[in-house]
Amino acid sequence: MAELNNPKVLKILQSKQFARLATIGPDGAPQSSPMWFLWDGEYIKFTHTTTRKKYQNIRRDPRVSVLI
């Protein structure tokens, strides 16, 4: 895991880049897609709605992977 106090890491977290959020689908296969994100200084927040597959995957299995 990256050191969150590292200036290089903070620069990435505060950037306007997309993140790739990977979740586990109902069949066990990974489901990855680009998403907007916001770093609030403690949490990474993603833009999504509760009707999306990604949200349903996270509710069913909270294990995720994030790549920025």
Biopython code that builds the backbone (N, CA, C, O; Angstrom):
import numpy as np
from Bio.PDB.StructureBuilder import StructureBuilder

atoms = [
    (1, "MET", "N", (0.848, -1.179, 0.000)),
    (1, "MET", "CA", (0.000, 0.000, 0.000)),
    (1, "MET", "C", (0.895, 1.244, 0.000)),
    (1, "MET", "O", (1.948, 1.261, 0.638)),
    (2, "ALA", "N", (0.473, 2.259, -0.706)),
    (2, "ALA", "CA", (1.246, 3.493, -0.824)),
    (2, "ALA", "C", (1.190, 4.300, 0.476)),
    (2, "ALA", "O", (0.190, 4.278, 1.195)),
    (3, "GLU", "N", (2.264, 4.997, 0.755)),
    (3, "GLU", "CA", (2.321, 5.897, 1.922)),
    (3, "GLU", "C", (1.556, 7.169, 1.566)),
    (3, "GLU", "O", (1.978, 7.920, 0.687)),
    (4, "LEU", "N", (0.441, 7.412, 2.236)),
    (4, "LEU", "CA", (-0.447, 8.517, 1.868)),
    (4, "LEU", "C", (0.128, 9.897, 2.168)),
    (4, "LEU", "O", (-0.374, 10.893, 1.646)),
    (5, "ASN", "N", (1.153, 9.981, 2.985)),
    (5, "ASN", "CA", (1.782, 11.276, 3.266)),
    (5, "ASN", "C", (2.868, 11.621, 2.257)),
    (5, "ASN", "O", (3.420, 12.720, 2.302)),
    (6, "ASN", "N", (3.180, 10.716, 1.360)),
    (6, "ASN", "CA", (4.191, 10.942, 0.340)),
    (6, "ASN", "C", (3.675, 12.004, -0.638)),
    (6, "ASN", "O", (2.577, 11.852, -1.174)),
    (7, "PRO", "N", (4.442, 13.075, -0.883)),
    (7, "PRO", "CA", (3.988, 14.144, -1.792)),
    (7, "PRO", "C", (3.621, 13.640, -3.196)),
    (7, "PRO", "O", (2.692, 14.161, -3.814)),
    (8, "LYS", "N", (4.340, 12.638, -3.700)),
    (8, "LYS", "CA", (4.023, 12.098, -5.033)),
    (8, "LYS", "C", (2.659, 11.401, -5.028)),
    (8, "LYS", "O", (1.893, 11.512, -5.985)),
    (9, "VAL", "N", (2.370, 10.691, -3.949)),
    (9, "VAL", "CA", (1.080, 10.002, -3.830)),
    (9, "VAL", "C", (-0.043, 11.034, -3.694)),
    (9, "VAL", "O", (-1.085, 10.903, -4.337)),
    (10, "LEU", "N", (0.164, 12.049, -2.867)),
    (10, "LEU", "CA", (-0.845, 13.099, -2.695)),
    (10, "LEU", "C", (-1.134, 13.823, -4.010)),
    (10, "LEU", "O", (-2.278, 14.176, -4.294)),
    (11, "LYS", "N", (-0.096, 14.039, -4.803)),
    (11, "LYS", "CA", (-0.281, 14.700, -6.098)),
    (11, "LYS", "C", (-1.188, 13.865, -7.003)),
    (11, "LYS", "O", (-2.041, 14.413, -7.701)),
    (12, "ILE", "N", (-1.008, 12.557, -6.994)),
    (12, "ILE", "CA", (-1.849, 11.668, -7.792)),
    (12, "ILE", "C", (-3.275, 11.679, -7.260)),
    (12, "ILE", "O", (-4.226, 11.775, -8.035)),
    (13, "LEU", "N", (-3.432, 11.580, -5.939)),
    (13, "LEU", "CA", (-4.763, 11.548, -5.334)),
    (13, "LEU", "C", (-5.541, 12.841, -5.558)),
    (13, "LEU", "O", (-6.770, 12.824, -5.621)),
    (14, "GLN", "N", (-4.829, 13.957, -5.680)),
    (14, "GLN", "CA", (-5.474, 15.251, -5.882)),
    (14, "GLN", "C", (-5.595, 15.622, -7.360)),
    (14, "GLN", "O", (-6.036, 16.723, -7.688)),
    (15, "SER", "N", (-5.209, 14.717, -8.245)),
    (15, "SER", "CA", (-5.235, 14.992, -9.676)),
    (15, "SER", "C", (-6.655, 14.855, -10.239)),
    (15, "SER", "O", (-7.584, 14.462, -9.534)),
    (16, "LYS", "N", (-6.793, 15.180, -11.496)),
    (16, "LYS", "CA", (-8.075, 15.071, -12.204)),
    (16, "LYS", "C", (-8.129, 13.793, -13.045)),
    (16, "LYS", "O", (-8.942, 13.686, -13.963)),
    (17, "GLN", "N", (-7.276, 12.840, -12.736)),
    (17, "GLN", "CA", (-7.226, 11.589, -13.480)),
    (17, "GLN", "C", (-8.453, 10.730, -13.193)),
    (17, "GLN", "O", (-9.163, 10.934, -12.208)),
    (18, "PHE", "N", (-8.679, 9.772, -14.076)),
    (18, "PHE", "CA", (-9.671, 8.738, -13.814)),
    (18, "PHE", "C", (-9.018, 7.664, -12.946)),
    (18, "PHE", "O", (-7.805, 7.463, -13.000)),
    (19, "ALA", "N", (-9.814, 6.996, -12.166)),
    (19, "ALA", "CA", (-9.358, 5.797, -11.465)),
    (19, "ALA", "C", (-10.032, 4.612, -12.135)),
    (19, "ALA", "O", (-11.105, 4.757, -12.720)),
    (20, "ARG", "N", (-9.421, 3.459, -12.056)),
    (20, "ARG", "CA", (-10.071, 2.227, -12.499)),
    (20, "ARG", "C", (-10.480, 1.492, -11.242)),
    (20, "ARG", "O", (-9.642, 1.153, -10.406)),
    (21, "LEU", "N", (-11.761, 1.250, -11.112)),
    (21, "LEU", "CA", (-12.307, 0.546, -9.965)),
    (21, "LEU", "C", (-12.717, -0.843, -10.418)),
    (21, "LEU", "O", (-13.572, -0.993, -11.291)),
    (22, "ALA", "N", (-12.104, -1.861, -9.822)),
    (22, "ALA", "CA", (-12.427, -3.246, -10.163)),
    (22, "ALA", "C", (-13.212, -3.869, -9.019)),
    (22, "ALA", "O", (-12.830, -3.760, -7.854)),
    (23, "THR", "N", (-14.308, -4.520, -9.368)),
    (23, "THR", "CA", (-15.135, -5.238, -8.410)),
    (23, "THR", "C", (-15.272, -6.681, -8.886)),
    (23, "THR", "O", (-14.781, -7.047, -9.954)),
    (24, "ILE", "N", (-15.940, -7.482, -8.085)),
    (24, "ILE", "CA", (-16.153, -8.884, -8.433)),
    (24, "ILE", "C", (-17.614, -9.066, -8.812)),
    (24, "ILE", "O", (-18.515, -8.789, -8.020)),
    (25, "GLY", "N", (-17.835, -9.536, -10.037)),
    (25, "GLY", "CA", (-19.189, -9.746, -10.525)),
    (25, "GLY", "C", (-19.847, -10.960, -9.878)),
    (25, "GLY", "O", (-19.183, -11.718, -9.171)),
    (26, "PRO", "N", (-21.145, -11.152, -10.113)),
    (26, "PRO", "CA", (-21.868, -12.255, -9.501)),
    (26, "PRO", "C", (-21.330, -13.638, -9.893)),
    (26, "PRO", "O", (-21.489, -14.610, -9.155)),
    (27, "ASP", "N", (-20.689, -13.705, -11.068)),
    (27, "ASP", "CA", (-20.124, -14.981, -11.515)),
    (27, "ASP", "C", (-18.686, -15.171, -11.062)),
    (27, "ASP", "O", (-18.053, -16.168, -11.409)),
    (28, "GLY", "N", (-18.150, -14.201, -10.272)),
    (28, "GLY", "CA", (-16.782, -14.293, -9.768)),
    (28, "GLY", "C", (-15.746, -13.648, -10.668)),
    (28, "GLY", "O", (-14.571, -13.590, -10.306)),
    (29, "ALA", "N", (-16.151, -13.163, -11.830)),
    (29, "ALA", "CA", (-15.228, -12.520, -12.764)),
    (29, "ALA", "C", (-15.006, -11.063, -12.363)),
    (29, "ALA", "O", (-15.914, -10.424, -11.831)),
    (30, "PRO", "N", (-13.804, -10.532, -12.614)),
    (30, "PRO", "CA", (-13.562, -9.123, -12.311)),
    (30, "PRO", "C", (-14.339, -8.220, -13.261)),
    (30, "PRO", "O", (-14.533, -8.552, -14.430)),
    (31, "GLN", "N", (-14.775, -7.086, -12.751)),
    (31, "GLN", "CA", (-15.468, -6.088, -13.564)),
    (31, "GLN", "C", (-14.773, -4.763, -13.286)),
    (31, "GLN", "O", (-14.864, -4.232, -12.179)),
    (32, "SER", "N", (-14.082, -4.229, -14.285)),
    (32, "SER", "CA", (-13.278, -3.027, -14.115)),
    (32, "SER", "C", (-13.760, -1.939, -15.063)),
    (32, "SER", "O", (-14.071, -2.203, -16.225)),
    (33, "SER", "N", (-13.820, -0.709, -14.552)),
    (33, "SER", "CA", (-14.239, 0.407, -15.395)),
    (33, "SER", "C", (-13.630, 1.704, -14.871)),
    (33, "SER", "O", (-13.354, 1.832, -13.678)),
    (34, "PRO", "N", (-13.420, 2.676, -15.783)),
    (34, "PRO", "CA", (-12.904, 3.976, -15.350)),
    (34, "PRO", "C", (-13.988, 4.764, -14.629)),
    (34, "PRO", "O", (-15.162, 4.708, -14.994)),
    (35, "MET", "N", (-13.582, 5.494, -13.607)),
    (35, "MET", "CA", (-14.543, 6.281, -12.832)),
    (35, "MET", "C", (-13.882, 7.574, -12.363)),
    (35, "MET", "O", (-12.677, 7.614, -12.113)),
    (36, "TRP", "N", (-14.692, 8.634, -12.248)),
    (36, "TRP", "CA", (-14.236, 9.849, -11.598)),
    (36, "TRP", "C", (-14.099, 9.551, -10.116)),
    (36, "TRP", "O", (-14.839, 8.731, -9.572)),
    (37, "PHE", "N", (-13.159, 10.211, -9.464)),
    (37, "PHE", "CA", (-13.005, 10.039, -8.028)),
    (37, "PHE", "C", (-12.632, 11.361, -7.384)),
    (37, "PHE", "O", (-12.197, 12.299, -8.053)),
    (38, "LEU", "N", (-12.807, 11.416, -6.093)),
    (38, "LEU", "CA", (-12.439, 12.585, -5.299)),
    (38, "LEU", "C", (-11.732, 12.104, -4.048)),
    (38, "LEU", "O", (-12.234, 11.228, -3.345)),
    (39, "TRP", "N", (-10.579, 12.666, -3.769)),
    (39, "TRP", "CA", (-9.838, 12.374, -2.540)),
    (39, "TRP", "C", (-10.186, 13.467, -1.545)),
    (39, "TRP", "O", (-9.906, 14.639, -1.798)),
    (40, "ASP", "N", (-10.791, 13.111, -0.418)),
    (40, "ASP", "CA", (-11.184, 14.122, 0.572)),
    (40, "ASP", "C", (-10.173, 14.257, 1.704)),
    (40, "ASP", "O", (-10.445, 14.925, 2.702)),
    (41, "GLY", "N", (-9.027, 13.637, 1.559)),
    (41, "GLY", "CA", (-7.990, 13.694, 2.580)),
    (41, "GLY", "C", (-7.983, 12.468, 3.478)),
    (41, "GLY", "O", (-7.020, 12.221, 4.204)),
    (42, "GLU", "N", (-9.069, 11.702, 3.421)),
    (42, "GLU", "CA", (-9.161, 10.475, 4.210)),
    (42, "GLU", "C", (-9.689, 9.303, 3.378)),
    (42, "GLU", "O", (-9.243, 8.166, 3.538)),
    (43, "TYR", "N", (-10.635, 9.589, 2.499)),
    (43, "TYR", "CA", (-11.269, 8.553, 1.697)),
    (43, "TYR", "C", (-11.234, 8.907, 0.218)),
    (43, "TYR", "O", (-11.222, 10.080, -0.157)),
    (44, "ILE", "N", (-11.218, 7.869, -0.615)),
    (44, "ILE", "CA", (-11.436, 8.052, -2.047)),
    (44, "ILE", "C", (-12.932, 7.871, -2.266)),
    (44, "ILE", "O", (-13.500, 6.845, -1.891)),
    (45, "LYS", "N", (-13.564, 8.864, -2.871)),
    (45, "LYS", "CA", (-14.999, 8.808, -3.142)),
    (45, "LYS", "C", (-15.204, 8.683, -4.647)),
    (45, "LYS", "O", (-14.543, 9.355, -5.439)),
    (46, "PHE", "N", (-16.137, 7.805, -5.026)),
    (46, "PHE", "CA", (-16.417, 7.567, -6.432)),
    (46, "PHE", "C", (-17.800, 8.084, -6.792)),
    (46, "PHE", "O", (-18.698, 8.142, -5.952)),
    (47, "THR", "N", (-17.954, 8.455, -8.048)),
    (47, "THR", "CA", (-19.262, 8.882, -8.540)),
    (47, "THR", "C", (-19.960, 7.682, -9.143)),
    (47, "THR", "O", (-19.509, 7.137, -10.151)),
    (48, "HIS", "N", (-21.036, 7.277, -8.546)),
    (48, "HIS", "CA", (-21.864, 6.208, -9.094)),
    (48, "HIS", "C", (-23.247, 6.267, -8.453)),
    (48, "HIS", "O", (-23.447, 6.935, -7.439)),
    (49, "THR", "N", (-24.178, 5.571, -9.049)),
    (49, "THR", "CA", (-25.525, 5.531, -8.491)),
    (49, "THR", "C", (-25.815, 4.116, -7.990)),
    (49, "THR", "O", (-25.124, 3.162, -8.350)),
    (50, "THR", "N", (-26.825, 4.000, -7.174)),
    (50, "THR", "CA", (-27.160, 2.705, -6.589)),
    (50, "THR", "C", (-27.787, 1.741, -7.594)),
    (50, "THR", "O", (-27.979, 0.565, -7.285)),
    (51, "THR", "N", (-28.106, 2.225, -8.786)),
    (51, "THR", "CA", (-28.707, 1.352, -9.794)),
    (51, "THR", "C", (-27.660, 0.698, -10.696)),
    (51, "THR", "O", (-27.997, -0.148, -11.525)),
    (52, "ARG", "N", (-26.408, 1.082, -10.542)),
    (52, "ARG", "CA", (-25.349, 0.554, -11.410)),
    (52, "ARG", "C", (-24.843, -0.804, -10.932)),
    (52, "ARG", "O", (-24.915, -1.132, -9.748)),
    (53, "LYS", "N", (-24.331, -1.581, -11.879)),
    (53, "LYS", "CA", (-23.771, -2.897, -11.604)),
    (53, "LYS", "C", (-22.616, -2.804, -10.603)),
    (53, "LYS", "O", (-22.489, -3.641, -9.710)),
    (54, "LYS", "N", (-21.785, -1.789, -10.761)),
    (54, "LYS", "CA", (-20.623, -1.616, -9.874)),
    (54, "LYS", "C", (-21.075, -1.514, -8.418)),
    (54, "LYS", "O", (-20.504, -2.166, -7.544)),
    (55, "TYR", "N", (-22.085, -0.708, -8.158)),
    (55, "TYR", "CA", (-22.603, -0.546, -6.791)),
    (55, "TYR", "C", (-23.145, -1.875, -6.270)),
    (55, "TYR", "O", (-22.887, -2.247, -5.125)),
    (56, "GLN", "N", (-23.886, -2.580, -7.099)),
    (56, "GLN", "CA", (-24.441, -3.869, -6.693)),
    (56, "GLN", "C", (-23.339, -4.873, -6.385)),
    (56, "GLN", "O", (-23.455, -5.657, -5.443)),
    (57, "ASN", "N", (-22.264, -4.852, -7.179)),
    (57, "ASN", "CA", (-21.123, -5.736, -6.918)),
    (57, "ASN", "C", (-20.495, -5.435, -5.561)),
    (57, "ASN", "O", (-20.168, -6.351, -4.806)),
    (58, "ILE", "N", (-20.328, -4.155, -5.252)),
    (58, "ILE", "CA", (-19.703, -3.766, -3.982)),
    (58, "ILE", "C", (-20.596, -4.139, -2.803)),
    (58, "ILE", "O", (-20.097, -4.584, -1.770)),
    (59, "ARG", "N", (-21.893, -3.965, -2.941)),
    (59, "ARG", "CA", (-22.819, -4.350, -1.860)),
    (59, "ARG", "C", (-22.744, -5.857, -1.598)),
    (59, "ARG", "O", (-22.803, -6.293, -0.448)),
    (60, "ARG", "N", (-22.616, -6.644, -2.660)),
    (60, "ARG", "CA", (-22.580, -8.093, -2.525)),
    (60, "ARG", "C", (-21.218, -8.564, -1.991)),
    (60, "ARG", "O", (-21.154, -9.456, -1.145)),
    (61, "ASP", "N", (-20.132, -7.958, -2.494)),
    (61, "ASP", "CA", (-18.773, -8.350, -2.108)),
    (61, "ASP", "C", (-17.923, -7.091, -2.054)),
    (61, "ASP", "O", (-17.567, -6.561, -3.107)),
    (62, "PRO", "N", (-17.580, -6.589, -0.865)),
    (62, "PRO", "CA", (-16.899, -5.295, -0.754)),
    (62, "PRO", "C", (-15.420, -5.288, -1.147)),
    (62, "PRO", "O", (-14.771, -4.248, -1.044)),
    (63, "ARG", "N", (-14.878, -6.410, -1.590)),
    (63, "ARG", "CA", (-13.479, -6.410, -2.025)),
    (63, "ARG", "C", (-13.363, -5.672, -3.353)),
    (63, "ARG", "O", (-14.054, -6.001, -4.317)),
    (64, "VAL", "N", (-12.488, -4.678, -3.397)),
    (64, "VAL", "CA", (-12.277, -3.891, -4.614)),
    (64, "VAL", "C", (-10.787, -3.670, -4.831)),
    (64, "VAL", "O", (-9.971, -3.879, -3.933)),
    (65, "SER", "N", (-10.456, -3.251, -6.027)),
    (65, "SER", "CA", (-9.108, -2.831, -6.364)),
    (65, "SER", "C", (-9.214, -1.474, -7.055)),
    (65, "SER", "O", (-10.110, -1.254, -7.871)),
    (66, "VAL", "N", (-8.290, -0.563, -6.724)),
    (66, "VAL", "CA", (-8.297, 0.777, -7.306)),
    (66, "VAL", "C", (-6.937, 1.043, -7.943)),
    (66, "VAL", "O", (-5.895, 0.802, -7.334)),
    (67, "LEU", "N", (-6.963, 1.538, -9.164)),
    (67, "LEU", "CA", (-5.740, 1.912, -9.877)),
    (67, "LEU", "C", (-5.907, 3.331, -10.378)),
    (67, "LEU", "O", (-6.869, 3.634, -11.084)),
    (68, "ILE", "N", (-4.975, 4.204, -10.018)),
    (68, "ILE", "CA", (-5.013, 5.592, -10.484)),
    (68, "ILE", "C", (-3.777, 5.846, -11.309)),
    (68, "ILE", "O", (-3.587, 6.954, -11.812)),
]
sb = StructureBuilder()
sb.init_structure("model")
sb.init_model(0)
sb.init_chain("A")
sb.init_seg("    ")
for serial, (resi, resn, name, xyz) in enumerate(atoms, 1):
    if name == "N":
        sb.init_residue(resn, " ", resi, " ")
    sb.init_atom(name, np.array(xyz, "f"), 0.0, 1.0, " ", f" {name:<3s}", serial, name[0])
structure = sb.get_structure()
